[in-house]
Amino acid sequence: MTPGFIDLHTHLDAQIGWDQNLTPVSWHGVTTALMGNCGVTFAPCKPTDRELLAGMMETVEDIPRQSILTGLP
């Protein structure tokens, strides 16, 4: 039995806005996730940069910009 796993390379920055349990990684024993999607992160972020970052994530990860902007405060 292990105390848990650390996910060093996540793609969860947008997902955490609508899925705070970070499923399914938490179902597989991940207890710590280092946030930041391949060098792109949503926090901290200047309000004027939100559209730019959402557009980058839409292009890179195929997550709709509106879902990102709606799901993240």
All heavy atoms as TSV, in Angstrom:
chain	resi	resn	atom	element	x	y	z
A	1	MET	N	N	0.836	-1.176	0.000
A	1	MET	CA	C	0.000	0.000	0.000
A	1	MET	C	C	0.885	1.245	0.000
A	1	MET	O	O	1.850	1.320	0.734
A	1	MET	CB	C	-0.911	-0.020	1.222
A	1	MET	CG	C	-1.884	1.085	1.269
A	1	MET	SD	S	-3.064	0.717	2.591
A	1	MET	CE	C	-4.211	1.966	2.290
A	2	THR	N	N	0.544	2.191	-0.829
A	2	THR	CA	C	1.319	3.432	-0.894
A	2	THR	C	C	0.507	4.589	-0.313
A	2	THR	O	O	-0.719	4.523	-0.269
A	2	THR	CB	C	1.682	3.771	-2.358
A	2	THR	OG1	O	0.485	4.039	-3.063
A	2	THR	CG2	C	2.453	2.660	-3.024
A	3	PRO	N	N	1.195	5.659	0.089
A	3	PRO	CA	C	0.471	6.805	0.641
A	3	PRO	C	C	-0.208	7.652	-0.438
A	3	PRO	O	O	-0.982	8.535	-0.134
A	3	PRO	CB	C	1.562	7.600	1.345
A	3	PRO	CG	C	2.815	7.232	0.635
A	3	PRO	CD	C	2.626	5.800	0.193
A	4	GLY	N	N	0.080	7.388	-1.692
A	4	GLY	CA	C	-0.505	8.143	-2.795
A	4	GLY	C	C	0.544	8.418	-3.850
A	4	GLY	O	O	1.718	8.132	-3.663
A	5	PHE	N	N	0.100	8.976	-4.955
A	5	PHE	CA	C	0.996	9.265	-6.064
A	5	PHE	C	C	0.970	10.754	-6.374
A	5	PHE	O	O	-0.040	11.428	-6.177
A	5	PHE	CB	C	0.582	8.472	-7.310
A	5	PHE	CG	C	0.707	6.991	-7.137
A	5	PHE	CD1	C	-0.409	6.238	-6.813
A	5	PHE	CD2	C	1.924	6.361	-7.267
A	5	PHE	CE1	C	-0.307	4.867	-6.635
A	5	PHE	CE2	C	2.036	4.983	-7.091
A	5	PHE	CZ	C	0.914	4.239	-6.776
A	6	ILE	N	N	2.079	11.249	-6.886
A	6	ILE	CA	C	2.197	12.650	-7.298
A	6	ILE	C	C	2.149	12.693	-8.816
A	6	ILE	O	O	2.917	12.006	-9.486
A	6	ILE	CB	C	3.513	13.270	-6.794
A	6	ILE	CG1	C	3.550	13.234	-5.263
A	6	ILE	CG2	C	3.665	14.691	-7.308
A	6	ILE	CD1	C	4.893	13.621	-4.676
A	7	ASP	N	N	1.244	13.476	-9.354
A	7	ASP	CA	C	1.144	13.669	-10.802
A	7	ASP	C	C	1.964	14.916	-11.146
A	7	ASP	O	O	1.574	16.040	-10.818
A	7	ASP	CB	C	-0.317	13.845	-11.215
A	7	ASP	CG	C	-0.510	13.871	-12.716
A	7	ASP	OD1	O	0.486	14.037	-13.452
A	7	ASP	OD2	O	-1.663	13.741	-13.157
A	8	LEU	N	N	3.106	14.709	-11.777
A	8	LEU	CA	C	4.032	15.804	-12.083
A	8	LEU	C	C	3.690	16.549	-13.368
A	8	LEU	O	O	4.205	17.637	-13.596
A	8	LEU	CB	C	5.465	15.265	-12.201
A	8	LEU	CG	C	6.024	14.590	-10.959
A	8	LEU	CD1	C	7.374	13.967	-11.272
A	8	LEU	CD2	C	6.136	15.572	-9.817
A	9	HIS	N	N	2.889	15.941	-14.221
A	9	HIS	CA	C	2.579	16.550	-15.520
A	9	HIS	C	C	1.068	16.482	-15.727
A	9	HIS	O	O	0.545	15.518	-16.269
A	9	HIS	CB	C	3.312	15.797	-16.631
A	9	HIS	CG	C	3.110	16.404	-17.982
A	9	HIS	ND1	N	4.155	16.657	-18.817
A	9	HIS	CD2	C	2.007	16.830	-18.640
A	9	HIS	CE1	C	3.706	17.189	-19.940
A	9	HIS	NE2	N	2.389	17.303	-19.843
A	10	THR	N	N	0.390	17.507	-15.284
A	10	THR	CA	C	-1.066	17.496	-15.356
A	10	THR	C	C	-1.582	18.299	-16.539
A	10	THR	O	O	-0.879	19.128	-17.100
A	10	THR	CB	C	-1.704	18.073	-14.083
A	10	THR	OG1	O	-1.409	19.468	-14.024
A	10	THR	CG2	C	-1.197	17.387	-12.841
A	11	HIS	N	N	-2.799	18.037	-16.871
A	11	HIS	CA	C	-3.555	18.810	-17.863
A	11	HIS	C	C	-4.911	19.114	-17.239
A	11	HIS	O	O	-5.947	18.870	-17.821
A	11	HIS	CB	C	-3.724	18.008	-19.158
A	11	HIS	CG	C	-2.456	17.849	-19.915
A	11	HIS	ND1	N	-2.205	18.531	-21.077
A	11	HIS	CD2	C	-1.342	17.126	-19.655
A	11	HIS	CE1	C	-1.004	18.216	-21.521
A	11	HIS	NE2	N	-0.464	17.360	-20.670
A	12	LEU	N	N	-4.872	19.647	-16.015
A	12	LEU	CA	C	-6.085	19.770	-15.220
A	12	LEU	C	C	-6.492	21.219	-14.946
A	12	LEU	O	O	-7.468	21.444	-14.240
A	12	LEU	CB	C	-5.895	19.050	-13.876
A	12	LEU	CG	C	-5.548	17.567	-13.958
A	12	LEU	CD1	C	-5.143	17.039	-12.588
A	12	LEU	CD2	C	-6.726	16.785	-14.505
A	13	ASP	N	N	-5.754	22.197	-15.450
A	13	ASP	CA	C	-6.026	23.587	-15.078
A	13	ASP	C	C	-7.452	24.016	-15.360
A	13	ASP	O	O	-8.079	24.674	-14.538
A	13	ASP	CB	C	-5.062	24.541	-15.784
A	13	ASP	CG	C	-3.700	24.554	-15.118
A	13	ASP	OD1	O	-3.292	23.509	-14.588
A	13	ASP	OD2	O	-3.065	25.612	-15.129
A	14	ALA	N	N	-7.992	23.682	-16.499
A	14	ALA	CA	C	-9.375	24.049	-16.788
A	14	ALA	C	C	-10.338	23.116	-16.068
A	14	ALA	O	O	-11.351	23.560	-15.530
A	14	ALA	CB	C	-9.637	24.014	-18.294
A	15	GLN	N	N	-10.008	21.826	-16.021
A	15	GLN	CA	C	-10.907	20.832	-15.426
A	15	GLN	C	C	-11.204	21.121	-13.968
A	15	GLN	O	O	-12.322	20.890	-13.509
A	15	GLN	CB	C	-10.310	19.434	-15.567
A	15	GLN	CG	C	-11.205	18.335	-15.008
A	15	GLN	CD	C	-10.637	16.953	-15.240
A	15	GLN	OE1	O	-9.805	16.753	-16.104
A	15	GLN	NE2	N	-11.087	15.996	-14.470
A	16	ILE	N	N	-10.237	21.647	-13.225
A	16	ILE	CA	C	-10.472	21.874	-11.792
A	16	ILE	C	C	-11.592	22.883	-11.561
A	16	ILE	O	O	-12.214	22.903	-10.509
A	16	ILE	CB	C	-9.178	22.287	-11.066
A	16	ILE	CG1	C	-9.330	22.085	-9.560
A	16	ILE	CG2	C	-8.795	23.720	-11.409
A	16	ILE	CD1	C	-8.052	22.192	-8.797
A	17	GLY	N	N	-11.911	23.704	-12.573
A	17	GLY	CA	C	-13.007	24.653	-12.459
A	17	GLY	C	C	-14.369	23.998	-12.383
A	17	GLY	O	O	-15.287	24.528	-11.780
A	18	TRP	N	N	-14.530	22.835	-12.995
A	18	TRP	CA	C	-15.826	22.163	-12.960
A	18	TRP	C	C	-15.760	20.789	-12.298
A	18	TRP	O	O	-16.779	20.159	-12.085
A	18	TRP	CB	C	-16.433	22.037	-14.358
A	18	TRP	CG	C	-15.641	21.216	-15.330
A	18	TRP	CD1	C	-15.616	19.856	-15.417
A	18	TRP	CD2	C	-14.774	21.684	-16.341
A	18	TRP	NE1	N	-14.766	19.453	-16.416
A	18	TRP	CE2	C	-14.240	20.571	-17.015
A	18	TRP	CE3	C	-14.380	22.951	-16.773
A	18	TRP	CZ2	C	-13.341	20.689	-18.070
A	18	TRP	CZ3	C	-13.487	23.051	-17.828
A	18	TRP	CH2	C	-12.984	21.930	-18.452
A	19	ASP	N	N	-14.565	20.319	-11.963
A	19	ASP	CA	C	-14.412	19.001	-11.345
A	19	ASP	C	C	-13.353	19.101	-10.254
A	19	ASP	O	O	-12.198	18.780	-10.471
A	19	ASP	CB	C	-14.021	17.970	-12.404
A	19	ASP	CG	C	-13.791	16.579	-11.842
A	19	ASP	OD1	O	-14.164	16.324	-10.680
A	19	ASP	OD2	O	-13.224	15.745	-12.558
A	20	GLN	N	N	-13.752	19.559	-9.071
A	20	GLN	CA	C	-12.786	19.807	-8.002
A	20	GLN	C	C	-12.179	18.533	-7.424
A	20	GLN	O	O	-11.187	18.599	-6.709
A	20	GLN	CB	C	-13.425	20.665	-6.921
A	20	GLN	CG	C	-13.747	22.047	-7.440
A	20	GLN	CD	C	-14.429	22.929	-6.419
A	20	GLN	OE1	O	-14.747	22.511	-5.321
A	20	GLN	NE2	N	-14.666	24.171	-6.804
A	21	ASN	N	N	-12.743	17.369	-7.737
A	21	ASN	CA	C	-12.140	16.105	-7.308
A	21	ASN	C	C	-11.077	15.620	-8.285
A	21	ASN	O	O	-10.404	14.633	-8.020
A	21	ASN	CB	C	-13.214	15.027	-7.140
A	21	ASN	CG	C	-14.121	15.319	-5.981
A	21	ASN	OD1	O	-13.695	15.812	-4.946
A	21	ASN	ND2	N	-15.391	15.024	-6.146
A	22	LEU	N	N	-10.955	16.299	-9.420
A	22	LEU	CA	C	-9.986	15.945	-10.466
A	22	LEU	C	C	-10.092	14.479	-10.869
A	22	LEU	O	O	-9.107	13.770	-10.992
A	22	LEU	CB	C	-8.562	16.280	-10.022
A	22	LEU	CG	C	-8.306	17.760	-9.760
A	22	LEU	CD1	C	-6.899	17.982	-9.247
A	22	LEU	CD2	C	-8.568	18.604	-11.003
A	23	THR	N	N	-11.318	14.045	-11.069
A	23	THR	CA	C	-11.523	12.685	-11.538
A	23	THR	C	C	-11.121	12.628	-13.012
A	23	THR	O	O	-11.275	13.614	-13.706
A	23	THR	CB	C	-13.001	12.283	-11.392
A	23	THR	OG1	O	-13.805	13.270	-12.022
A	23	THR	CG2	C	-13.409	12.180	-9.942
A	24	PRO	N	N	-10.583	11.579	-13.510
A	24	PRO	CA	C	-10.373	10.290	-12.875
A	24	PRO	C	C	-9.012	10.117	-12.211
A	24	PRO	O	O	-8.750	9.049	-11.680
A	24	PRO	CB	C	-10.513	9.324	-14.040
A	24	PRO	CG	C	-9.939	10.050	-15.190
A	24	PRO	CD	C	-10.335	11.501	-14.953
A	25	VAL	N	N	-8.126	11.138	-12.202
A	25	VAL	CA	C	-6.804	10.914	-11.600
A	25	VAL	C	C	-6.895	10.553	-10.125
A	25	VAL	O	O	-6.135	9.721	-9.637
A	25	VAL	CB	C	-5.831	12.095	-11.815
A	25	VAL	CG1	C	-5.521	12.306	-13.276
A	25	VAL	CG2	C	-6.304	13.367	-11.176
A	26	SER	N	N	-7.856	11.157	-9.402
A	26	SER	CA	C	-7.985	10.819	-7.987
A	26	SER	C	C	-8.479	9.386	-7.796
A	26	SER	O	O	-8.193	8.755	-6.778
A	26	SER	CB	C	-8.912	11.803	-7.272
A	26	SER	OG	O	-10.206	11.789	-7.846
A	27	TRP	N	N	-9.190	8.862	-8.776
A	27	TRP	CA	C	-9.649	7.472	-8.705
A	27	TRP	C	C	-8.482	6.490	-8.820
A	27	TRP	O	O	-8.607	5.328	-8.460
A	27	TRP	CB	C	-10.646	7.166	-9.813
A	27	TRP	CG	C	-11.922	7.941	-9.757
A	27	TRP	CD1	C	-12.427	8.645	-8.706
A	27	TRP	CD2	C	-12.854	8.089	-10.815
A	27	TRP	NE1	N	-13.623	9.224	-9.039
A	27	TRP	CE2	C	-13.907	8.901	-10.345
A	27	TRP	CE3	C	-12.908	7.635	-12.121
A	27	TRP	CZ2	C	-14.997	9.249	-11.124
A	27	TRP	CZ3	C	-13.986	7.981	-12.892
A	27	TRP	CH2	C	-15.023	8.782	-12.402
A	28	HIS	N	N	-7.363	6.955	-9.356
A	28	HIS	CA	C	-6.207	6.082	-9.597
A	28	HIS	C	C	-5.101	6.293	-8.576
A	28	HIS	O	O	-3.959	5.901	-8.806
A	28	HIS	CB	C	-5.676	6.278	-11.011
A	28	HIS	CG	C	-6.673	5.862	-12.056
A	28	HIS	ND1	N	-6.960	4.551	-12.327
A	28	HIS	CD2	C	-7.469	6.587	-12.864
A	28	HIS	CE1	C	-7.889	4.477	-13.272
A	28	HIS	NE2	N	-8.223	5.713	-13.604
A	29	GLY	N	N	-5.425	6.946	-7.457
A	29	GLY	CA	C	-4.465	7.055	-6.374
A	29	GLY	C	C	-3.644	8.326	-6.336
A	29	GLY	O	O	-2.767	8.470	-5.483
A	30	VAL	N	N	-3.889	9.264	-7.231
A	30	VAL	CA	C	-3.150	10.526	-7.203
A	30	VAL	C	C	-3.668	11.350	-6.027
A	30	VAL	O	O	-4.855	11.613	-5.909
A	30	VAL	CB	C	-3.310	11.306	-8.527
A	30	VAL	CG1	C	-2.688	12.696	-8.420
A	30	VAL	CG2	C	-2.679	10.533	-9.672
A	31	THR	N	N	-2.754	11.719	-5.133
A	31	THR	CA	C	-3.126	12.534	-3.974
A	31	THR	C	C	-2.559	13.942	-4.071
A	31	THR	O	O	-2.991	14.829	-3.341
A	31	THR	CB	C	-2.621	11.890	-2.674
A	31	THR	OG1	O	-1.203	11.706	-2.754
A	31	THR	CG2	C	-3.317	10.550	-2.431
A	32	THR	N	N	-1.589	14.153	-4.964
A	32	THR	CA	C	-0.989	15.473	-5.167
A	32	THR	C	C	-0.826	15.698	-6.656
A	32	THR	O	O	-0.277	14.856	-7.364
A	32	THR	CB	C	0.392	15.564	-4.488
A	32	THR	OG1	O	0.250	15.262	-3.098
A	32	THR	CG2	C	0.999	16.946	-4.647
A	33	ALA	N	N	-1.319	16.834	-7.132
A	33	ALA	CA	C	-1.175	17.187	-8.543
A	33	ALA	C	C	-0.507	18.545	-8.641
A	33	ALA	O	O	-0.969	19.516	-8.036
A	33	ALA	CB	C	-2.535	17.222	-9.226
A	34	LEU	N	N	0.604	18.615	-9.373
A	34	LEU	CA	C	1.264	19.889	-9.624
A	34	LEU	C	C	0.549	20.550	-10.792
A	34	LEU	O	O	0.465	19.982	-11.874
A	34	LEU	CB	C	2.746	19.680	-9.946
A	34	LEU	CG	C	3.547	18.981	-8.850
A	34	LEU	CD1	C	4.990	18.801	-9.291
A	34	LEU	CD2	C	3.471	19.755	-7.550
A	35	MET	N	N	-0.002	21.720	-10.540
A	35	MET	CA	C	-0.830	22.376	-11.544
A	35	MET	C	C	0.018	23.186	-12.513
A	35	MET	O	O	1.102	23.655	-12.183
A	35	MET	CB	C	-1.854	23.275	-10.856
A	35	MET	CG	C	-2.790	22.506	-9.932
A	35	MET	SD	S	-3.648	21.141	-10.722
A	35	MET	CE	C	-4.786	22.044	-11.732
A	36	GLY	N	N	-0.510	23.360	-13.693
A	36	GLY	CA	C	0.170	24.059	-14.765
A	36	GLY	C	C	0.168	23.152	-15.968
A	36	GLY	O	O	0.684	22.048	-15.918
A	37	ASN	N	N	-0.458	23.556	-17.018
A	37	ASN	CA	C	-0.625	22.713	-18.186
A	37	ASN	C	C	0.480	23.004	-19.188
A	37	ASN	O	O	0.377	23.936	-19.970
A	37	ASN	CB	C	-1.998	22.964	-18.801
A	37	ASN	CG	C	-2.305	22.000	-19.910
A	37	ASN	OD1	O	-1.429	21.307	-20.386
A	37	ASN	ND2	N	-3.541	21.934	-20.319
A	38	CYS	N	N	1.540	22.221	-19.146
A	38	CYS	CA	C	2.647	22.368	-20.096
A	38	CYS	C	C	3.145	23.815	-20.128
A	38	CYS	O	O	3.400	24.375	-21.190
A	38	CYS	CB	C	2.235	21.914	-21.483
A	38	CYS	SG	S	1.812	20.180	-21.576
A	39	GLY	N	N	3.243	24.430	-18.970
A	39	GLY	CA	C	3.742	25.794	-18.891
A	39	GLY	C	C	2.670	26.866	-18.965
A	39	GLY	O	O	2.972	28.040	-18.842
A	40	VAL	N	N	1.424	26.497	-19.170
A	40	VAL	CA	C	0.330	27.467	-19.225
A	40	VAL	C	C	-0.532	27.259	-17.987
A	40	VAL	O	O	-0.915	26.141	-17.677
A	40	VAL	CB	C	-0.536	27.278	-20.490
A	40	VAL	CG1	C	-1.683	28.274	-20.498
A	40	VAL	CG2	C	0.311	27.441	-21.739
A	41	THR	N	N	-0.809	28.328	-17.275
A	41	THR	CA	C	-1.661	28.225	-16.098
A	41	THR	C	C	-2.613	29.405	-16.059
A	41	THR	O	O	-2.360	30.431	-16.680
A	41	THR	CB	C	-0.817	28.139	-14.813
A	41	THR	OG1	O	-1.670	27.848	-13.716
A	41	THR	CG2	C	-0.060	29.421	-14.547
A	42	PHE	N	N	-3.709	29.265	-15.336
A	42	PHE	CA	C	-4.723	30.315	-15.258
A	42	PHE	C	C	-4.588	31.174	-14.010
A	42	PHE	O	O	-5.305	32.156	-13.868
A	42	PHE	CB	C	-6.120	29.694	-15.288
A	42	PHE	CG	C	-6.449	29.094	-16.615
A	42	PHE	CD1	C	-6.514	27.728	-16.768
A	42	PHE	CD2	C	-6.679	29.897	-17.711
A	42	PHE	CE1	C	-6.820	27.170	-17.996
A	42	PHE	CE2	C	-6.981	29.351	-18.944
A	42	PHE	CZ	C	-7.052	27.982	-19.086
A	43	ALA	N	N	-3.750	30.809	-13.088
A	43	ALA	CA	C	-3.615	31.609	-11.871
A	43	ALA	C	C	-2.161	31.589	-11.417
A	43	ALA	O	O	-1.528	30.547	-11.440
A	43	ALA	CB	C	-4.504	31.041	-10.780
A	44	PRO	N	N	-1.617	32.696	-11.040
A	44	PRO	CA	C	-2.237	34.018	-11.097
A	44	PRO	C	C	-2.290	34.518	-12.542
A	44	PRO	O	O	-1.458	34.157	-13.362
A	44	PRO	CB	C	-1.329	34.886	-10.234
A	44	PRO	CG	C	0.008	34.237	-10.328
A	44	PRO	CD	C	-0.258	32.754	-10.492
A	45	CYS	N	N	-3.270	35.329	-12.789
A	45	CYS	CA	C	-3.476	35.835	-14.152
A	45	CYS	C	C	-4.096	37.234	-14.078
A	45	CYS	O	O	-5.041	37.444	-13.321
A	45	CYS	CB	C	-4.394	34.883	-14.902
A	45	CYS	SG	S	-4.939	35.477	-16.498
A	46	LYS	N	N	-3.577	38.134	-14.879
A	46	LYS	CA	C	-4.182	39.458	-14.975
A	46	LYS	C	C	-5.537	39.315	-15.675
A	46	LYS	O	O	-5.655	38.563	-16.639
A	46	LYS	CB	C	-3.304	40.393	-15.798
A	46	LYS	CG	C	-1.961	40.671	-15.190
A	46	LYS	CD	C	-1.147	41.534	-16.129
A	46	LYS	CE	C	0.264	41.672	-15.639
A	46	LYS	NZ	N	1.115	42.339	-16.632
A	47	PRO	N	N	-6.551	40.032	-15.210
A	47	PRO	CA	C	-7.858	39.961	-15.869
A	47	PRO	C	C	-7.783	40.248	-17.372
A	47	PRO	O	O	-8.519	39.630	-18.145
A	47	PRO	CB	C	-8.689	41.020	-15.135
A	47	PRO	CG	C	-8.075	41.083	-13.770
A	47	PRO	CD	C	-6.588	40.875	-14.005
A	48	THR	N	N	-6.867	41.098	-17.780
A	48	THR	CA	C	-6.747	41.424	-19.201
A	48	THR	C	C	-6.146	40.280	-20.017
A	48	THR	O	O	-6.232	40.293	-21.242
A	48	THR	CB	C	-5.886	42.693	-19.397
A	48	THR	OG1	O	-4.611	42.498	-18.743
A	48	THR	CG2	C	-6.570	43.910	-18.805
A	49	ASP	N	N	-5.545	39.295	-19.348
A	49	ASP	CA	C	-4.919	38.163	-20.052
A	49	ASP	C	C	-5.812	36.929	-20.122
A	49	ASP	O	O	-5.437	35.929	-20.729
A	49	ASP	CB	C	-3.599	37.781	-19.381
A	49	ASP	CG	C	-2.520	38.834	-19.556
A	49	ASP	OD1	O	-2.641	39.664	-20.491
A	49	ASP	OD2	O	-1.562	38.828	-18.761
A	50	ARG	N	N	-6.989	36.966	-19.513
A	50	ARG	CA	C	-7.849	35.777	-19.449
A	50	ARG	C	C	-8.265	35.283	-20.834
A	50	ARG	O	O	-8.223	34.085	-21.105
A	50	ARG	CB	C	-9.082	36.058	-18.592
A	50	ARG	CG	C	-8.727	36.214	-17.130
A	50	ARG	CD	C	-9.938	36.547	-16.292
A	50	ARG	NE	N	-9.515	36.781	-14.917
A	50	ARG	CZ	C	-10.192	37.479	-14.048
A	50	ARG	NH1	N	-11.372	38.007	-14.390
A	50	ARG	NH2	N	-9.749	37.651	-12.828
A	51	GLU	N	N	-8.682	36.183	-21.691
A	51	GLU	CA	C	-9.101	35.793	-23.054
A	51	GLU	C	C	-7.946	35.163	-23.816
A	51	GLU	O	O	-8.122	34.153	-24.505
A	51	GLU	CB	C	-9.638	37.008	-23.820
A	51	GLU	CG	C	-10.999	37.467	-23.390
A	51	GLU	CD	C	-12.122	36.619	-23.973
A	51	GLU	OE1	O	-11.908	35.902	-24.971
A	51	GLU	OE2	O	-13.224	36.680	-23.404
A	52	LEU	N	N	-6.756	35.739	-23.702
A	52	LEU	CA	C	-5.579	35.208	-24.388
A	52	LEU	C	C	-5.258	33.797	-23.914
A	52	LEU	O	O	-5.049	32.884	-24.728
A	52	LEU	CB	C	-4.374	36.121	-24.169
A	52	LEU	CG	C	-3.039	35.604	-24.700
A	52	LEU	CD1	C	-3.044	35.573	-26.229
A	52	LEU	CD2	C	-1.893	36.447	-24.178
A	53	LEU	N	N	-5.240	33.603	-22.601
A	53	LEU	CA	C	-4.927	32.277	-22.064
A	53	LEU	C	C	-5.995	31.249	-22.417
A	53	LEU	O	O	-5.677	30.108	-22.744
A	53	LEU	CB	C	-4.754	32.353	-20.542
A	53	LEU	CG	C	-3.473	33.032	-20.071
A	53	LEU	CD1	C	-3.512	33.247	-18.569
A	53	LEU	CD2	C	-2.259	32.220	-20.467
A	54	ALA	N	N	-7.254	31.658	-22.369
A	54	ALA	CA	C	-8.331	30.734	-22.742
A	54	ALA	C	C	-8.204	30.357	-24.218
A	54	ALA	O	O	-8.421	29.196	-24.589
A	54	ALA	CB	C	-9.692	31.355	-22.461
A	55	GLY	N	N	-7.840	31.300	-25.060
A	55	GLY	CA	C	-7.642	31.016	-26.481
A	55	GLY	C	C	-6.482	30.064	-26.719
A	55	GLY	O	O	-6.558	29.171	-27.571
A	56	MET	N	N	-5.386	30.242	-25.968
A	56	MET	CA	C	-4.240	29.334	-26.093
A	56	MET	C	C	-4.634	27.917	-25.697
A	56	MET	O	O	-4.295	26.951	-26.377
A	56	MET	CB	C	-3.083	29.817	-25.216
A	56	MET	CG	C	-2.379	31.041	-25.736
A	56	MET	SD	S	-1.139	31.709	-24.604
A	56	MET	CE	C	-0.202	30.288	-24.126
A	57	MET	N	N	-5.389	27.804	-24.586
A	57	MET	CA	C	-5.788	26.482	-24.120
A	57	MET	C	C	-6.778	25.835	-25.085
A	57	MET	O	O	-6.738	24.628	-25.302
A	57	MET	CB	C	-6.402	26.590	-22.721
A	57	MET	CG	C	-6.564	25.272	-22.043
A	57	MET	SD	S	-5.018	24.412	-21.745
A	57	MET	CE	C	-4.310	25.430	-20.468
A	58	GLU	N	N	-7.623	26.644	-25.680
A	58	GLU	CA	C	-8.563	26.121	-26.672
A	58	GLU	C	C	-7.799	25.526	-27.851
A	58	GLU	O	O	-8.148	24.446	-28.341
A	58	GLU	CB	C	-9.480	27.247	-27.144
A	58	GLU	CG	C	-10.510	26.800	-28.154
A	58	GLU	CD	C	-11.444	27.935	-28.530
A	58	GLU	OE1	O	-10.959	29.034	-28.868
A	58	GLU	OE2	O	-12.663	27.712	-28.487
A	59	THR	N	N	-6.748	26.182	-28.261
A	59	THR	CA	C	-5.945	25.706	-29.387
A	59	THR	C	C	-5.135	24.469	-29.028
A	59	THR	O	O	-5.115	23.494	-29.778
A	59	THR	CB	C	-4.999	26.822	-29.867
A	59	THR	OG1	O	-5.779	27.951	-30.246
A	59	THR	CG2	C	-4.159	26.368	-31.044
A	60	VAL	N	N	-4.487	24.496	-27.873
A	60	VAL	CA	C	-3.586	23.411	-27.474
A	60	VAL	C	C	-4.344	22.162	-27.024
A	60	VAL	O	O	-3.995	21.048	-27.395
A	60	VAL	CB	C	-2.629	23.887	-26.355
A	60	VAL	CG1	C	-1.819	22.744	-25.793
A	60	VAL	CG2	C	-1.723	24.992	-26.865
A	61	GLU	N	N	-5.374	22.338	-26.210
A	61	GLU	CA	C	-6.052	21.203	-25.595
A	61	GLU	C	C	-7.458	20.952	-26.122
A	61	GLU	O	O	-8.145	20.059	-25.647
A	61	GLU	CB	C	-6.125	21.390	-24.078
A	61	GLU	CG	C	-4.777	21.380	-23.395
A	61	GLU	CD	C	-4.063	20.038	-23.502
A	61	GLU	OE1	O	-4.736	18.999	-23.599
A	61	GLU	OE2	O	-2.827	20.033	-23.482
A	62	ASP	N	N	-7.920	21.769	-27.050
A	62	ASP	CA	C	-9.252	21.619	-27.639
A	62	ASP	C	C	-10.363	21.704	-26.588
A	62	ASP	O	O	-11.344	20.982	-26.640
A	62	ASP	CB	C	-9.345	20.317	-28.435
A	62	ASP	CG	C	-10.510	20.324	-29.426
A	62	ASP	OD1	O	-10.886	21.425	-29.878
A	62	ASP	OD2	O	-11.040	19.253	-29.727
A	63	ILE	N	N	-10.142	22.585	-25.609
A	63	ILE	CA	C	-11.165	22.870	-24.605
A	63	ILE	C	C	-11.829	24.168	-25.051
A	63	ILE	O	O	-11.148	25.174	-25.230
A	63	ILE	CB	C	-10.559	23.044	-23.201
A	63	ILE	CG1	C	-9.815	21.783	-22.776
A	63	ILE	CG2	C	-11.637	23.414	-22.186
A	63	ILE	CD1	C	-8.982	21.951	-21.523
A	64	PRO	N	N	-13.129	24.196	-25.237
A	64	PRO	CA	C	-13.789	25.420	-25.714
A	64	PRO	C	C	-13.514	26.615	-24.810
A	64	PRO	O	O	-13.608	26.527	-23.579
A	64	PRO	CB	C	-15.270	25.061	-25.701
A	64	PRO	CG	C	-15.303	23.578	-25.802
A	64	PRO	CD	C	-14.080	23.091	-25.061
A	65	ARG	N	N	-13.153	27.727	-25.437
A	65	ARG	CA	C	-12.827	28.960	-24.717
A	65	ARG	C	C	-13.945	29.349	-23.748
A	65	ARG	O	O	-13.690	29.734	-22.614
A	65	ARG	CB	C	-12.580	30.078	-25.724
A	65	ARG	CG	C	-12.334	31.419	-25.120
A	65	ARG	CD	C	-12.316	32.503	-26.192
A	65	ARG	NE	N	-11.584	32.049	-27.348
A	65	ARG	CZ	C	-10.636	32.752	-27.955
A	65	ARG	NH1	N	-10.338	33.953	-27.529
A	65	ARG	NH2	N	-10.033	32.299	-29.013
A	66	GLN	N	N	-15.192	29.257	-24.204
A	66	GLN	CA	C	-16.302	29.662	-23.357
A	66	GLN	C	C	-16.434	28.774	-22.137
A	66	GLN	O	O	-16.773	29.236	-21.048
A	66	GLN	CB	C	-17.616	29.691	-24.148
A	66	GLN	CG	C	-18.704	30.467	-23.451
A	66	GLN	CD	C	-18.285	31.894	-23.095
A	66	GLN	OE1	O	-17.714	32.619	-23.921
A	66	GLN	NE2	N	-18.545	32.302	-21.880
A	67	SER	N	N	-16.132	27.492	-22.261
A	67	SER	CA	C	-16.150	26.587	-21.096
A	67	SER	C	C	-15.109	27.001	-20.077
A	67	SER	O	O	-15.356	26.988	-18.860
A	67	SER	CB	C	-15.878	25.157	-21.531
A	67	SER	OG	O	-16.911	24.673	-22.340
A	68	ILE	N	N	-13.939	27.372	-20.549
A	68	ILE	CA	C	-12.876	27.802	-19.654
A	68	ILE	C	C	-13.270	29.090	-18.944
A	68	ILE	O	O	-13.174	29.205	-17.724
A	68	ILE	CB	C	-11.559	28.009	-20.436
A	68	ILE	CG1	C	-11.055	26.660	-20.969
A	68	ILE	CG2	C	-10.503	28.675	-19.549
A	68	ILE	CD1	C	-9.947	26.772	-21.979
A	69	LEU	N	N	-13.729	30.080	-19.692
A	69	LEU	CA	C	-14.076	31.359	-19.109
A	69	LEU	C	C	-15.263	31.261	-18.168
A	69	LEU	O	O	-15.359	32.001	-17.183
A	69	LEU	CB	C	-14.336	32.388	-20.202
A	69	LEU	CG	C	-13.112	32.758	-21.047
A	69	LEU	CD1	C	-13.523	33.628	-22.226
A	69	LEU	CD2	C	-12.055	33.437	-20.202
A	70	THR	N	N	-16.192	30.354	-18.440
A	70	THR	CA	C	-17.357	30.163	-17.582
A	70	THR	C	C	-17.000	29.375	-16.329
A	70	THR	O	O	-17.473	29.669	-15.239
A	70	THR	CB	C	-18.472	29.430	-18.339
A	70	THR	OG1	O	-18.823	30.197	-19.485
A	70	THR	CG2	C	-19.702	29.221	-17.474
A	71	GLY	N	N	-16.142	28.382	-16.467
A	71	GLY	CA	C	-15.815	27.477	-15.359
A	71	GLY	C	C	-14.828	28.021	-14.355
A	71	GLY	O	O	-14.789	27.578	-13.214
A	72	LEU	N	N	-14.017	28.983	-14.758
A	72	LEU	CA	C	-12.994	29.523	-13.848
A	72	LEU	C	C	-13.366	30.913	-13.395
A	72	LEU	O	O	-13.709	31.765	-14.218
A	72	LEU	CB	C	-11.636	29.564	-14.557
A	72	LEU	CG	C	-11.051	28.218	-14.950
A	72	LEU	CD1	C	-9.791	28.411	-15.779
A	72	LEU	CD2	C	-10.738	27.390	-13.724
A	73	PRO	N	N	-13.290	31.166	-12.083
A	73	PRO	CA	C	-13.624	32.511	-11.593
A	73	PRO	C	C	-12.557	33.537	-11.986
A	73	PRO	O	O	-11.447	33.211	-12.221
A	73	PRO	CB	C	-13.682	32.336	-10.073
A	73	PRO	CG	C	-12.886	31.124	-9.778
A	73	PRO	CD	C	-12.934	30.259	-11.008
